[in-house]
């Protein structure tokens, strides 16, 4: 039994007895590295507001022709060329901007065109 250097949990890895990380942390680290690579290709920050503090809060928003999910788990299953082709159809948005892109609550708020103020 060993102690994971990232999460502190005890684990046993029969395939790699000298491993210093549990399978869960090993998998999370692999997903992080892959996502970081493609986030950097798309500029490393939200294209709308510039947020760049945590790549976990950055999403690939499809503009057209979505064929594959580009979340960190899905990227593990796709070939690099497929990911790059899918990235060309995306913009990088932070979680807030991505939610605003998909949220349609604005239709319930009337805006006065002359004063640009809300009319409830």
DSSP file (Angstrom, degrees, kcal/mol; ACC not computed):
  #  RESIDUE AA STRUCTURE BP1 BP2  ACC     N-H-->O    O-->H-N    N-H-->O    O-->H-N    TCO  KAPPA ALPHA  PHI   PSI    X-CA   Y-CA   Z-CA
    1    1 A X              0   0    0      0, 0.0     2,-0.3     0, 0.0    11,-0.2   0.000 360.0 360.0 360.0 145.0    0.0    0.0    0.0
    2    2 A X  E     -A   11   0A   0      9,-2.9     9,-2.5     7,-0.0     2,-0.5  -0.862 360.0-115.2-134.0 167.8    1.1    3.5   -0.8
    3    3 A X  E     -A   10   0A   0     -2,-0.3     7,-0.2     7,-0.2     2,-0.2  -0.928  31.4-121.6-108.7 124.5    0.0    7.1   -0.1
    4    4 A X     >  -     0   0    0      5,-3.0     4,-1.4    -2,-0.5    17,-0.2  -0.448  12.3-145.2 -66.0 130.1   -1.1    9.2   -3.1
    5    5 A X  T  4 S+     0   0    0     15,-2.9    -1,-0.2    -2,-0.2    16,-0.1   0.652  95.1  42.3 -72.0 -14.3    1.0   12.4   -3.2
    6    6 A X  T  4 S+     0   0    0     14,-0.2    -1,-0.2     3,-0.1    15,-0.1   0.872 129.9  16.0 -97.7 -48.2   -2.0   14.4   -4.5
    7    7 A X  T  4 S-     0   0    0      2,-0.1    -2,-0.1    15,-0.0     3,-0.1   0.603  90.2-127.7-107.0 -13.2   -5.0   13.3   -2.5
    8    8 A X     <  +     0   0    0     -4,-1.4     2,-0.2     1,-0.3    -3,-0.1   0.483  60.8 136.7  82.4   1.6   -3.4   11.6    0.4
    9    9 A X        -     0   0    0     -6,-0.1    -5,-3.0     1,-0.1    -1,-0.3  -0.508  57.5-113.9 -81.1 151.2   -5.5    8.4    0.1
   10   10 A X  E     +A    3   0A   0     -7,-0.2     2,-0.3    -2,-0.2    -7,-0.2  -0.620  43.9 168.0 -82.1 145.5   -3.9    5.0    0.4
   11   11 A X  E     -A    2   0A   0     -9,-2.5    -9,-2.9    -2,-0.3     2,-0.4  -0.964  29.6-139.3-150.9 163.7   -3.8    2.8   -2.8
   12   12 A X        -     0   0    0     -2,-0.3     2,-0.6   -11,-0.2     5,-0.1  -0.995  12.2-173.6-130.4 127.1   -2.3   -0.3   -4.2
   13   13 A X        -     0   0    0     -2,-0.4     6,-0.2     1,-0.1    -2,-0.0  -0.894   3.9-179.1-122.3  99.7   -1.1   -0.4   -7.8
   14   14 A X  S    S+     0   0    0     -2,-0.6     3,-0.4     1,-0.2    -1,-0.1   0.813  83.7  52.0 -69.9 -29.9   -0.1   -4.0   -8.7
   15   15 A X  S    S+     0   0    0      1,-0.3     2,-0.3     2,-0.1    -1,-0.2   0.872 125.8  23.0 -73.8 -36.8    1.0   -3.0  -12.3
   16   16 A X    >   +     0   0    0      1,-0.1     3,-2.1     3,-0.0    -1,-0.3  -0.729  68.4 177.0-129.8  82.0    3.2   -0.1  -11.1
   17   17 A X  T 3  S+     0   0    0     -3,-0.4    -4,-0.1    -2,-0.3    -1,-0.1   0.705  81.0  55.4 -63.0 -19.2    4.2   -0.8   -7.5
   18   18 A X  T 3  S+     0   0    0    -16,-0.0    -1,-0.3     2,-0.0    -2,-0.0   0.330  79.2 130.5 -93.9   7.9    6.5    2.3   -7.4
   19   19 A X    <   -     0   0    0     -3,-2.1    -6,-0.1    -6,-0.2     3,-0.0  -0.289  44.6-160.9 -63.2 145.0    3.6    4.6   -8.4
   20   20 A X        +     0   0    0      2,-0.1   -15,-2.9   -18,-0.1     2,-0.3   0.330  69.5  59.7-108.5   5.1    3.2    7.7   -6.3
   21   21 A X  S    S-     0   0    0    -17,-0.2   -17,-0.1   -16,-0.1    -1,-0.0  -0.990  79.3-118.4-137.4 145.1   -0.4    8.5   -7.3
   22   22 A X     >  -     0   0    0     -2,-0.3     4,-2.5   -13,-0.1     5,-0.2  -0.245  36.8-104.4 -72.1 166.9   -3.7    6.7   -7.1
   23   23 A X  H  > S+     0   0    0      1,-0.2     4,-2.6     2,-0.2     5,-0.2   0.865 119.8  55.4 -62.6 -36.9   -5.6    5.8  -10.3
   24   24 A X  H  > S+     0   0    0      2,-0.2     4,-2.4     1,-0.2    -1,-0.2   0.938 112.5  40.9 -62.6 -47.3   -8.2    8.5   -9.7
   25   25 A X  H  > S+     0   0    0      2,-0.2     4,-2.5     1,-0.2    -2,-0.2   0.863 113.2  55.1 -69.8 -35.2   -5.5   11.2   -9.5
   26   26 A X  H  X S+     0   0    0     -4,-2.5     4,-1.9     2,-0.2    -2,-0.2   0.919 111.3  44.7 -61.5 -43.9   -3.6    9.7  -12.4
   27   27 A X  H  X S+     0   0    0     -4,-2.6     4,-2.4     2,-0.2    -2,-0.2   0.919 113.2  49.8 -66.6 -44.7   -6.7    9.8  -14.6
   28   28 A X  H  X S+     0   0    0     -4,-2.4     4,-2.4     1,-0.2    -2,-0.2   0.885 109.9  51.8 -62.0 -38.6   -7.5   13.4  -13.5
   29   29 A X  H  X S+     0   0    0     -4,-2.5     4,-2.4     2,-0.2    -1,-0.2   0.893 109.0  50.3 -65.6 -39.9   -3.9   14.5  -14.2
   30   30 A X  H  X S+     0   0    0     -4,-1.9     4,-2.1     2,-0.2    -2,-0.2   0.926 111.6  47.6 -63.4 -44.8   -4.1   13.0  -17.7
   31   31 A X  H  X S+     0   0    0     -4,-2.4     4,-2.6     1,-0.2     5,-0.2   0.896 111.2  52.3 -62.8 -39.7   -7.4   14.8  -18.4
   32   32 A X  H  X S+     0   0    0     -4,-2.4     4,-2.9     2,-0.2     5,-0.2   0.932 108.9  49.1 -61.2 -47.0   -5.9   18.0  -17.1
   33   33 A X  H  X S+     0   0    0     -4,-2.4     4,-1.9     1,-0.2    -1,-0.2   0.908 113.2  46.8 -61.3 -42.7   -2.8   17.8  -19.4
   34   34 A X  H  X S+     0   0    0     -4,-2.1     4,-1.7     2,-0.2    -1,-0.2   0.939 114.5  46.1 -65.3 -47.1   -5.0   17.1  -22.4
   35   35 A X  H  X S+     0   0    0     -4,-2.6     4,-2.8     1,-0.2     5,-0.2   0.926 110.5  53.5 -63.3 -43.0   -7.4   19.9  -21.7
   36   36 A X  H  X S+     0   0    0     -4,-2.9     4,-2.4     1,-0.2    -1,-0.2   0.899 105.9  54.5 -58.1 -41.2   -4.5   22.4  -20.9
   37   37 A X  H  X S+     0   0    0     -4,-1.9     4,-1.5    -5,-0.2    -1,-0.2   0.929 114.5  38.7 -58.1 -47.1   -3.0   21.6  -24.3
   38   38 A X  H  X S+     0   0    0     -4,-1.7     4,-1.5     2,-0.2    -2,-0.2   0.800 111.8  56.7 -80.2 -28.7   -6.1   22.4  -26.3
   39   39 A X  H  <>S+     0   0    0     -4,-2.8     5,-2.7    -5,-0.2     6,-0.3   0.923 108.6  49.2 -62.8 -43.0   -7.1   25.4  -24.1
   40   40 A X  H ><5S+     0   0    0     -4,-2.4     3,-1.5    -5,-0.2    -2,-0.2   0.878 106.2  55.7 -63.8 -38.1   -3.6   26.9  -24.9
   41   41 A X  H 3<5S+     0   0    0     -4,-1.5    -1,-0.2     1,-0.3    -2,-0.2   0.868 107.3  50.8 -61.0 -35.5   -4.2   26.2  -28.6
   42   42 A X  T 3<5S-     0   0    0     -4,-1.5    50,-0.3    -3,-0.1     3,-0.3   0.305 135.1 -86.3 -87.6   9.8   -7.4   28.3  -28.3
   43   43 A X  T < 5 -     0   0    0     -3,-1.5    -3,-0.2     1,-0.2    -2,-0.1   0.289  50.9-102.3 108.2 -10.2   -5.6   31.2  -26.7
   44   44 A X  S   <S+     0   0    0     -5,-2.7     2,-0.3    -6,-0.2    -4,-0.2   0.494  93.2  64.0  78.6   2.8   -5.7   30.1  -23.0
   45   45 A X  S    S-     0   0    0     -3,-0.3     7,-0.2    -6,-0.3    47,-0.2  -0.980  95.6 -74.2-153.4 163.7   -8.5   32.5  -21.9
   46   46 A X     >  -     0   0    0      5,-2.4     4,-1.4    -2,-0.3    47,-0.3  -0.397  36.3-144.6 -60.2 129.0  -12.2   33.2  -22.4
   47   47 A X  T  4 S+     0   0    0     45,-3.4    -1,-0.2     1,-0.2    46,-0.1   0.672  95.6  43.9 -72.1 -15.6  -12.6   34.9  -25.7
   48   48 A X  T  4 S+     0   0    0     44,-0.3    -1,-0.2     3,-0.1    45,-0.1   0.888 133.0   8.2 -94.7 -48.2  -15.3   37.1  -24.4
   49   49 A X  T  4 S-     0   0    0      2,-0.1    -2,-0.1     0, 0.0    44,-0.1   0.554  92.4-117.3-116.4 -10.4  -14.1   38.4  -21.0
   50   50 A X     <  +     0   0    0     -4,-1.4    -3,-0.1     1,-0.2    43,-0.0   0.508  49.8 165.2  89.1   4.1  -10.5   37.2  -20.7
   51   51 A X        +     0   0    0      1,-0.1    -5,-2.4    -6,-0.1    -1,-0.2  -0.295   6.3 154.3 -57.1 135.1  -10.9   34.9  -17.7
   52   52 A X        +     0   0    0     -7,-0.2     3,-0.2     6,-0.0    -1,-0.1   0.195  32.9 106.5-148.6  20.1   -7.8   32.6  -17.4
   53   53 A X  S    S+     0   0    0      1,-0.2     2,-0.4     4,-0.1     3,-0.1   0.847  87.8  17.6 -78.2 -34.5   -7.5   31.6  -13.7
   54   54 A X    >   -     0   0    0      1,-0.1     3,-1.9     0, 0.0    -1,-0.2  -0.957  57.6-152.9-143.9 118.5   -8.7   27.9  -13.8
   55   55 A X  G >  S+     0   0    0     -2,-0.4     3,-1.5     1,-0.3    -1,-0.1   0.732  95.1  71.1 -66.7 -18.2   -8.9   25.8  -16.9
   56   56 A X  G 3  S+     0   0    0      1,-0.3    -1,-0.3    -3,-0.1    -3,-0.0   0.750  97.3  51.5 -64.7 -22.2  -11.6   23.8  -15.3
   57   57 A X  G <  S+     0   0    0     -3,-1.9    38,-1.9     2,-0.0     2,-0.5   0.285  92.2  93.6 -97.4   8.8  -13.9   26.8  -15.7
   58   58 A X  E <   -B   94   0B   0     -3,-1.5     2,-0.3    36,-0.2    36,-0.3  -0.894  56.5-170.9-106.1 132.1  -13.1   27.1  -19.4
   59   59 A X  E     -B   93   0B   0     34,-3.9    34,-2.8    -2,-0.5     2,-0.8  -0.883  26.6-124.9-122.4 149.7  -15.4   25.4  -22.0
   60   60 A X  E     -B   92   0B   0     -2,-0.3     2,-0.6    10,-0.3    10,-0.3  -0.857  30.4-159.9 -92.3 110.3  -15.2   24.8  -25.7
   61   61 A X  E     -B   91   0B   0     30,-3.1    30,-2.2    -2,-0.8     2,-0.3  -0.829  11.7-134.7 -97.5 120.2  -18.4   26.3  -27.1
   62   62 A X  E     -B   90   0B   0     -2,-0.6    28,-0.2    28,-0.2     3,-0.1  -0.546  18.2-173.3 -74.5 132.6  -19.4   25.0  -30.5
   63   63 A X        -     0   0    0     26,-3.3     2,-0.3     1,-0.3    -1,-0.2   0.723  69.7  -8.4 -91.9 -28.3  -20.5   27.7  -33.0
   64   64 A X  S    S+     0   0    0     25,-0.8    -1,-0.3     1,-0.1    25,-0.0  -0.987 115.2  19.0-161.6 160.3  -21.6   25.2  -35.6
   65   65 A X        -     0   0    0     -2,-0.3     2,-0.3     1,-0.2    -1,-0.1   0.788  64.2-162.5  45.7  51.0  -21.7   21.5  -36.7
   66   66 A X        +     0   0    0      1,-0.2    -1,-0.2    -4,-0.1     3,-0.1  -0.482  26.3 156.2 -66.4 122.9  -21.1   19.9  -33.3
   67   67 A X        +     0   0    0      1,-0.3     2,-0.3    -2,-0.3    -1,-0.2   0.641  62.5  28.1-115.7 -29.6  -20.0   16.3  -33.9
   68   68 A X  S    S-     0   0    0     14,-0.1     2,-0.4    15,-0.1    -1,-0.3  -0.983  75.9-116.8-137.6 145.0  -18.0   15.5  -30.7
   69   69 A X        -     0   0    0     -2,-0.3     2,-0.1    -3,-0.1    17,-0.0  -0.661  20.6-154.6 -76.2 132.7  -18.1   16.7  -27.1
   70   70 A X        +     0   0    0     -2,-0.4   -10,-0.3   -10,-0.3     2,-0.2  -0.315  45.5 131.8-106.8  49.7  -14.8   18.4  -26.2
   71   71 A X  S  > S-     0   0    0     -2,-0.1     4,-2.1   -12,-0.1     5,-0.2  -0.514  75.0 -98.8 -88.5 170.0  -14.9   17.8  -22.5
   72   72 A X  H  > S+     0   0    0      1,-0.2     4,-0.6     2,-0.2   -38,-0.1   0.815 123.1  47.5 -64.3 -30.5  -11.8   16.5  -20.8
   73   73 A X  H >> S+     0   0    0      2,-0.2     3,-0.9     1,-0.2     4,-0.6   0.917 110.7  50.8 -74.8 -43.0  -13.1   12.9  -20.7
   74   74 A X  H >> S+     0   0    0      1,-0.2     3,-1.1     2,-0.2     4,-0.8   0.848 103.1  60.6 -62.2 -33.8  -14.2   12.9  -24.4
   75   75 A X  H 3< S+     0   0    0     -4,-2.1     3,-0.3     1,-0.3    -1,-0.2   0.778  95.0  62.6 -65.9 -26.0  -10.8   14.2  -25.5
   76   76 A X  H << S+     0   0    0     -3,-0.9    -1,-0.3    -4,-0.6    -2,-0.2   0.779 106.9  45.1 -67.0 -25.0   -9.2   11.1  -24.1
   77   77 A X  H << S+     0   0    0     -3,-1.1     2,-0.3    -4,-0.6    -1,-0.2   0.608 100.6  80.3 -95.6 -13.8  -11.2    9.0  -26.5
   78   78 A X  S  < S-     0   0    0     -4,-0.8     2,-0.1    -3,-0.3   -10,-0.0  -0.659  80.1-113.2 -99.6 150.3  -10.6   11.0  -29.7
   79   79 A X     >  -     0   0    0     -2,-0.3     4,-2.1     1,-0.1     3,-0.4  -0.475  32.7-113.3 -73.4 151.6   -7.7   11.2  -32.1
   80   80 A X  H  > S+     0   0    0      1,-0.2     4,-2.7     2,-0.2     5,-0.2   0.872 115.3  54.1 -56.5 -42.2   -5.8   14.5  -32.1
   81   81 A X  H  > S+     0   0    0      1,-0.2     4,-2.2     2,-0.2    -1,-0.2   0.886 108.4  50.0 -62.2 -38.4   -6.8   15.3  -35.7
   82   82 A X  H  > S+     0   0    0     -3,-0.4     4,-2.1     2,-0.2    -1,-0.2   0.911 111.4  48.8 -65.1 -42.7  -10.5   14.9  -34.8
   83   83 A X  H  X S+     0   0    0     -4,-2.1     4,-2.6     2,-0.2    -2,-0.2   0.929 110.9  49.9 -62.8 -45.4  -10.1   17.2  -31.8
   84   84 A X  H  X S+     0   0    0     -4,-2.7     4,-1.3     1,-0.2    -2,-0.2   0.892 110.9  49.2 -62.9 -40.0   -8.3   19.8  -33.8
   85   85 A X  H  < S+     0   0    0     -4,-2.2     4,-0.4    -5,-0.2    -1,-0.2   0.892 112.9  47.5 -64.7 -39.2  -11.0   19.8  -36.5
   86   86 A X  H >< S+     0   0    0     -4,-2.1     3,-1.4     1,-0.2    -2,-0.2   0.878 106.2  58.3 -69.8 -37.5  -13.7   20.1  -33.8
   87   87 A X  H >< S+     0   0    0     -4,-2.6     3,-1.9     1,-0.3    -1,-0.2   0.814  94.4  65.6 -61.6 -30.8  -11.8   23.0  -32.1
   88   88 A X  T 3< S+     0   0    0     -4,-1.3    -1,-0.3     1,-0.3    -2,-0.2   0.741 101.1  50.7 -63.7 -21.2  -11.9   25.0  -35.3
   89   89 A X  T <  S+     0   0    0     -3,-1.4   -26,-3.3    -4,-0.4   -25,-0.8   0.282 106.1  76.1 -96.7   9.3  -15.7   25.1  -34.8
   90   90 A X  E <   -B   62   0B   0     -3,-1.9     2,-0.3   -28,-0.2   -28,-0.2  -0.796  59.2-152.2-122.9 159.1  -15.4   26.3  -31.2
   91   91 A X  E     -B   61   0B   0    -30,-2.2   -30,-3.1    -2,-0.3     2,-0.6  -0.930  30.7-117.0-119.4 153.0  -14.7   29.4  -29.2
   92   92 A X  E     +B   60   0B   0     -2,-0.3   -45,-3.4   -50,-0.3     2,-0.3  -0.816  41.0 173.0 -93.5 120.1  -13.2   29.2  -25.7
   93   93 A X  E     -B   59   0B   0    -34,-2.8   -34,-3.9    -2,-0.6     2,-0.1  -0.944  31.1-119.7-126.5 147.1  -15.6   30.6  -23.1
   94   94 A X  E  >  -B   58   0B   0     -2,-0.3     4,-2.8   -36,-0.3     5,-0.2  -0.348  42.0 -98.8 -73.7 167.5  -15.5   30.7  -19.3
   95   95 A X  H  > S+     0   0    0    -38,-1.9     4,-2.3     1,-0.2     5,-0.2   0.880 123.0  49.6 -57.9 -40.8  -18.3   29.0  -17.4
   96   96 A X  H  > S+     0   0    0      2,-0.2     4,-2.5     1,-0.2    -1,-0.2   0.953 114.1  42.9 -65.3 -49.5  -20.1   32.3  -16.9
   97   97 A X  H  > S+     0   0    0      1,-0.2     4,-1.9     2,-0.2    -2,-0.2   0.872 113.7  53.1 -65.3 -35.6  -19.9   33.5  -20.5
   98   98 A X  H  X S+     0   0    0     -4,-2.8     4,-1.5     2,-0.2    -1,-0.2   0.913 109.7  48.1 -65.6 -41.9  -20.8   30.0  -21.7
   99   99 A X  H  X S+     0   0    0     -4,-2.3     4,-2.5    -5,-0.2     3,-0.3   0.924 110.2  51.8 -64.2 -42.9  -23.9   29.9  -19.5
  100  100 A X  H  < S+     0   0    0     -4,-2.5    -1,-0.2     1,-0.2    -2,-0.2   0.866 106.1  56.2 -60.5 -35.3  -24.9   33.4  -20.7
  101  101 A X  H  < S+     0   0    0     -4,-1.9    -1,-0.2     1,-0.2    -2,-0.2   0.870 117.6  33.0 -63.7 -36.9  -24.5   32.1  -24.3
  102  102 A X  H  < S+     0   0    0     -4,-1.5     2,-0.2    -3,-0.3    -2,-0.2   0.672  96.3  98.9 -94.9 -19.1  -27.0   29.3  -23.7
  103  103 A X     <  -     0   0    0     -4,-2.5     3,-0.2    -5,-0.2    -4,-0.0  -0.505  46.3-175.0 -73.9 132.9  -29.3   31.1  -21.2
  104  104 A X    >   +     0   0    0     -2,-0.2     3,-1.2     1,-0.1     4,-0.1   0.055  49.0 113.2-117.1  26.3  -32.5   32.4  -22.7
  105  105 A X  G >   +     0   0    0      1,-0.2     3,-2.7     2,-0.1     4,-0.3   0.751  59.2  82.0 -66.1 -23.0  -34.0   34.2  -19.7
  106  106 A X  G >  S+     0   0    0      1,-0.3     3,-1.6    -3,-0.2    -1,-0.2   0.779  77.8  69.0 -54.9 -26.5  -33.4   37.5  -21.5
  107  107 A X  G <  S+     0   0    0     -3,-1.2    -1,-0.3     1,-0.3    -2,-0.1   0.683  93.5  57.5 -68.9 -15.4  -36.6   37.0  -23.4
  108  108 A X  G <  S+     0   0    0     -3,-2.7     2,-0.6    -4,-0.1    -1,-0.3   0.504  94.5  77.0 -91.1  -4.8  -38.6   37.4  -20.2
  109  109 A X  S <  S-     0   0    0     -3,-1.6     2,-0.4    -4,-0.3    11,-0.1  -0.925  74.2-145.1-109.4 121.0  -37.2   40.9  -19.6
  110  110 A X  E     -C  119   0C   0      9,-0.9     9,-2.9    -2,-0.6     2,-0.5  -0.691  11.8-155.6 -84.1 133.7  -38.6   43.8  -21.6
  111  111 A X  E     -C  118   0C   0     -2,-0.4     2,-0.7     7,-0.2     7,-0.2  -0.942  15.5-130.9-112.0 127.3  -36.1   46.4  -22.6
  112  112 A X  E  >> -C  117   0C   0      5,-3.0     4,-2.5    -2,-0.5     5,-0.6  -0.675  16.1-153.0 -75.0 115.2  -37.2   49.9  -23.3
  113  113 A X  T  45S+     0   0    0     -2,-0.7    -1,-0.2     1,-0.2     0, 0.0   0.811  89.7  50.7 -63.5 -32.0  -35.4   50.7  -26.6
  114  114 A X  T  45S+     0   0    0      1,-0.2    -1,-0.2     3,-0.1    -2,-0.0   0.910 126.1  22.3 -74.5 -41.9  -35.4   54.5  -26.0
  115  115 A X  T  45S-     0   0    0      2,-0.2    -2,-0.2    -3,-0.0    -1,-0.2   0.527  93.4-133.0-104.1  -7.5  -33.9   54.4  -22.5
  116  116 A X  T  <5 +     0   0    0     -4,-2.5     2,-0.3     1,-0.2    -3,-0.2   0.859  63.1 130.1  56.0  38.6  -32.2   51.0  -22.6
  117  117 A X  E   < -C  112   0C   0     -5,-0.6    -5,-3.0     1,-0.0    -1,-0.2  -0.847  63.7 -95.6-121.0 158.3  -33.8   50.2  -19.2
  118  118 A X  E     -C  111   0C   0     -2,-0.3     2,-0.5    -7,-0.2    -7,-0.2  -0.449  26.3-160.9 -72.8 141.5  -35.7   47.2  -17.9
  119  119 A X  E      C  110   0C   0     -9,-2.9    -9,-0.9    -2,-0.1    -1,-0.0  -0.944 360.0 360.0-121.6 106.0  -39.5   47.2  -17.9
  120  120 A X              0   0    0     -2,-0.5    -1,-0.1   -11,-0.1    -9,-0.1   0.461 360.0 360.0 -85.0 360.0  -40.8   44.6  -15.5
